[in-house]
Amino acid sequence: MYYKGDESKPKHYKKSCFSKLLRCYDTSKYQDIILNSYNPTVSFDYIIKLYTELKEEAMQIEGYEPRAKEIEDYINDLLYYLKLKYKNKIKKTPFPKIEKYEKLLDIVSSPKTKSLLRLNIPSLAESYYLFSYIPHLDPSIDEVILCELITQANHILSLHKKNSIMVNRVCSPNK
């Protein structure tokens, strides 16, 4: 996957970003999208049930298990390094902005988030993308990837809810 950063804001280059090779972006827009798109009201049990259903369907694909493991490791690494990043930001950030990073830390630390992101595994396992997390290569892209994964997972949730509503309407007798 190739992600293009926000061109409207000035870039903040850091030594750890290898700015000559890669561009480091101001990811505050993506952080806001993460905060706005994360839905804490979705049932944890519902997410687990949906993942199990999607996984059972995807298990029929040849080579699914090693790909799923690779993607799950990638998600775990992404969340781990984002936790470290936000813990560090909380220590260094002045008070008004600290609340934002505390909320982001809560999101990436939540087991529900991990399960939500796992909803992407069955569809991503069919792709040809490489999933290997390289820490500190381009830390500015972590939020972009997390934002994309949450958006896709929310889309999967909404599609499944629409399908289950349609099935209930078709299957229930008219009164």
Helices and strands as residue ranges (DSSP letters): G 15-17, H 28-37, H 44-58, H 64-92, H 95-109, H 111-118, H 121-125, G 139-141, H 142-171
